[in-house]
Amino acid sequence: MEQTPAVVPDAGVMGRIRSEIASAKGWLKFLGVLTLIYGILTALALVGILFIIIGLIMIKAGSRGADYVERGDLEGLVEYHSKLKTYFTISGVLAIIALAGGAIGLIVSIIVLLTTGF
C-alpha cells in the first residue's frame, strides 16, 4: 500500500488548531474531573471503574492539548488526539452495549407482556 506524503499546514491552519485546542482543553479537564468523580461514586459496579478510566483519559487529553498550545509540542498534539481516540472508542463500545441491552430488555418486556396477557 502506498502512503500519501505528509502535508505541512501553513501557519494559519496551525493557529486555528491551537485556538480550537485551547478552547477545548478546559472543558475536557472539567468533564474529565466530573466523570472521574462519578466513577468513584459508582466504583462498586464495573461501569464505575470504566468512568474512572474515561475521566482520566479526558484529563490527560486536556493536559496534552495544553502542552501543544503552550509550547507548540507536536508530541503533545499527537497524544491529545490519541487520548481522544481512546475516549471515543470506549464511549462507542459502551453505547453499543447500552443499545444491545436496551434491545434485549425491550424484547424480554414484549415476551413477558404477550405471555401474561398484558
Wavefront OBJ file of the C-alpha trace (Angstrom):
o trace
v 0.000 0.000 0.000
v 1.350 3.399 -0.963
v 1.457 6.100 1.683
v 0.313 9.615 0.954
v 3.068 12.155 1.650
v 2.573 14.310 4.730
v 1.144 17.755 4.135
v 2.716 20.579 6.114
v -0.061 23.015 7.071
v 0.515 26.731 6.869
v 0.763 28.964 9.933
v -2.907 29.972 9.683
v -4.085 26.386 9.947
v -1.727 25.683 12.842
v -3.016 28.810 14.588
v -6.606 27.622 14.186
v -5.682 24.193 15.545
v -4.051 25.824 18.574
v -7.081 28.038 19.102
v -9.543 25.136 18.919
v -7.493 23.006 21.304
v -7.060 25.943 23.687
v -10.835 26.405 23.867
v -11.499 22.656 24.284
v -8.832 21.755 26.857
v -10.621 23.396 29.764
v -13.872 21.604 29.008
v -12.016 18.317 28.597
v -10.421 18.677 32.017
v -13.689 19.812 33.641
v -15.695 16.922 32.185
v -12.835 14.575 32.994
v -12.965 15.568 36.667
v -16.778 15.223 36.762
v -16.586 11.817 35.075
v -13.842 10.751 37.467
v -15.950 11.784 40.490
v -18.956 9.936 39.069
v -16.775 6.871 38.532
v -15.511 6.994 42.102
v -19.073 7.286 43.434
v -20.183 4.287 41.355
v -16.964 2.272 41.659
v -18.728 -0.687 43.238
v -20.118 -1.510 39.817
v -17.969 -2.350 36.799
v -19.320 0.709 34.999
v -17.885 2.932 37.756
v -14.395 1.697 37.010
v -14.934 2.456 33.317
v -15.997 6.009 34.183
v -12.833 6.444 36.270
v -10.760 5.350 33.271
v -12.710 7.623 30.905
v -12.304 10.567 33.284
v -8.542 10.051 33.497
v -8.296 9.811 29.703
v -10.169 13.111 29.319
v -7.958 14.854 31.880
v -4.822 13.566 30.131
v -6.154 14.698 26.748
v -6.718 18.188 28.145
v -3.194 18.266 29.573
v -1.636 17.082 26.303
v -3.661 19.715 24.443
v -2.308 22.329 26.837
v 1.244 21.105 26.139
v 0.700 21.697 22.448
v -0.987 25.083 22.883
v 1.539 26.456 25.369
v 4.793 25.055 23.975
v 4.000 24.018 20.409
v 4.897 20.443 21.392
v 3.867 18.297 18.421
v 4.139 15.153 20.545
v 1.509 16.750 22.799
v -0.737 17.173 19.751
v -0.303 13.509 18.833
v -1.037 12.403 22.422
v -4.059 14.736 22.531
v -5.562 13.015 19.512
v -4.563 9.575 20.770
v -6.382 10.159 24.082
v -9.449 11.493 22.274
v -9.450 8.430 20.004
v -9.320 6.169 23.058
v -12.153 8.130 24.705
v -14.378 7.883 21.634
v -13.578 4.181 21.187
v -14.539 3.340 24.774
v -17.642 5.555 24.572
v -18.668 3.908 21.294
v -18.303 0.405 22.729
v -20.333 1.430 25.794
v -23.026 2.908 23.524
v -23.228 -0.341 21.541
v -23.515 -2.336 24.775
v -26.244 0.026 26.032
v -28.184 -0.254 22.761
v -27.908 -4.055 22.830
v -29.026 -4.127 26.467
v -31.980 -1.875 25.654
v -32.974 -4.056 22.703
v -32.771 -7.214 24.840
v -34.827 -5.507 27.561
v -37.451 -4.477 25.017
v -37.683 -7.995 23.596
v -37.972 -9.538 27.067
v -40.655 -7.000 28.003
v -42.690 -7.794 24.875
v -42.396 -11.531 25.521
v -43.494 -11.097 29.146
v -46.435 -8.917 28.099
v -47.527 -11.388 25.423
v -47.260 -14.439 27.670
v -49.026 -12.880 30.658
v -51.864 -11.369 28.666
v -50.959 -7.717 29.248
l 1 2 3 4 5 6 7 8 9 10 11 12 13 14 15 16 17 18 19 20 21 22 23 24 25 26 27 28 29 30 31 32 33 34 35 36 37 38 39 40 41 42 43 44 45 46 47 48 49 50 51 52 53 54 55 56 57 58 59 60 61 62 63 64 65 66 67 68 69 70 71 72 73 74 75 76 77 78 79 80 81 82 83 84 85 86 87 88 89 90 91 92 93 94 95 96 97 98 99 100 101 102 103 104 105 106 107 108 109 110 111 112 113 114 115 116 117 118
